[in-house]
Amino acid sequence: MISNRRVFMMTVAATGAGATLLQSAHAQATLDVKDPQAVALGYVVDTAKADAKKYPKHGADQKCSNCALYQGKAGDATAPCTLFAGKLVPGKAWCSAWVKKA
């Protein structure tokens, strides 16, 4: 009986750890510039490469790391964005949905 309980507990622990690792790996995907939503929002990996003619309100100081939708902390190289569920965006990236962080 004790052996079965031990095996059960180890299986439960291993399953939980595996699920956590799988979830972490899924959340680590970086947003592709060819993603349809990214294309629609004019997303660029580097804010300096934003199309000034198409987005005249874009400012050189606008980037994901100082956007209200960016879920990272100051200095994070990449972090999740509320617009792109399950994807990471670089702090130096930009899209037309940029909103100044309060």
C-alpha positions as CSV (number, residue, x, y, z in Angstrom):
1,M,0.0,0.0,0.0
2,I,2.8,2.4,0.9
3,S,4.6,1.7,-2.3
4,N,1.4,2.4,-4.4
5,R,1.0,5.7,-2.5
6,R,4.6,6.7,-3.2
7,V,4.3,5.9,-6.9
8,F,1.0,7.9,-7.1
9,M,2.5,10.9,-5.3
10,M,5.6,10.8,-7.6
11,T,3.4,10.6,-10.7
12,V,1.3,13.5,-9.6
13,A,4.4,15.6,-8.9
14,A,5.9,14.7,-12.2
15,T,2.7,15.5,-14.1
16,G,2.4,18.9,-12.5
17,A,6.0,19.8,-13.2
18,G,5.6,18.7,-16.8
19,A,2.5,20.8,-17.3
20,T,4.3,23.8,-15.8
21,L,7.2,23.4,-18.2
22,L,4.9,23.0,-21.2
23,Q,3.0,26.2,-20.3
24,S,6.2,28.1,-19.9
25,A,7.5,27.0,-23.2
26,H,4.2,28.0,-24.9
27,A,4.3,31.5,-23.3
28,Q,7.9,32.0,-24.6
29,A,7.0,32.3,-28.3
30,T,8.0,35.7,-29.8
31,L,5.5,37.5,-32.0
32,D,6.2,37.1,-35.7
33,V,6.1,40.2,-37.8
34,K,4.0,38.3,-40.4
35,D,1.3,37.5,-37.8
36,P,-2.0,38.9,-39.3
37,Q,-2.7,41.0,-36.2
38,A,0.9,42.3,-36.1
39,V,0.6,43.3,-39.8
40,A,-2.7,45.0,-39.2
41,L,-1.2,47.1,-36.4
42,G,2.0,48.0,-38.3
43,Y,4.2,46.0,-35.8
44,V,7.9,46.4,-36.2
45,V,10.7,44.7,-34.1
46,D,12.6,48.0,-33.9
47,T,10.7,51.3,-33.4
48,A,13.2,53.1,-35.6
49,K,11.9,51.1,-38.6
50,A,8.2,52.2,-38.2
51,D,6.8,53.6,-41.5
52,A,6.6,57.4,-40.8
53,K,4.4,58.1,-43.8
54,K,1.9,55.4,-42.9
55,Y,2.0,56.3,-39.1
56,P,2.7,60.0,-38.9
57,K,1.9,60.1,-35.1
58,H,4.7,57.7,-34.4
59,G,7.4,59.2,-32.2
60,A,11.0,58.0,-31.9
61,D,10.5,57.7,-28.1
62,Q,7.5,55.3,-28.5
63,K,8.4,51.7,-28.0
64,C,6.8,48.6,-26.3
65,S,8.8,49.0,-23.1
66,N,7.0,52.3,-22.4
67,C,3.6,51.3,-23.6
68,A,0.7,50.7,-21.2
69,L,0.0,47.3,-23.0
70,Y,3.5,46.0,-22.3
71,Q,3.4,43.6,-19.4
72,G,7.1,43.7,-18.6
73,K,9.2,45.7,-16.2
74,A,11.6,48.4,-17.1
75,G,14.7,46.9,-18.6
76,D,13.1,43.6,-19.7
77,A,14.4,42.6,-23.2
78,T,11.0,40.9,-24.0
79,A,7.7,40.6,-22.3
80,P,4.0,39.7,-23.1
81,C,1.7,42.3,-24.6
82,T,-2.0,42.3,-23.9
83,L,-2.8,42.6,-27.6
84,F,-0.9,39.5,-28.6
85,A,-2.0,36.7,-26.3
86,G,0.7,34.1,-25.5
87,K,3.4,36.0,-27.4
88,L,6.4,38.0,-26.3
89,V,7.4,41.3,-27.9
90,P,10.8,43.0,-27.6
91,G,11.0,46.2,-25.5
92,K,12.3,48.2,-28.5
93,A,9.4,47.1,-30.8
94,W,6.4,49.2,-31.7
95,C,2.9,49.0,-33.1
96,S,0.1,51.5,-33.9
97,A,-1.8,50.6,-30.7
98,W,1.0,52.2,-28.6
99,V,-0.4,54.0,-25.5
100,K,1.8,55.9,-23.1
101,K,2.4,54.1,-19.9
102,A,1.1,56.1,-16.9
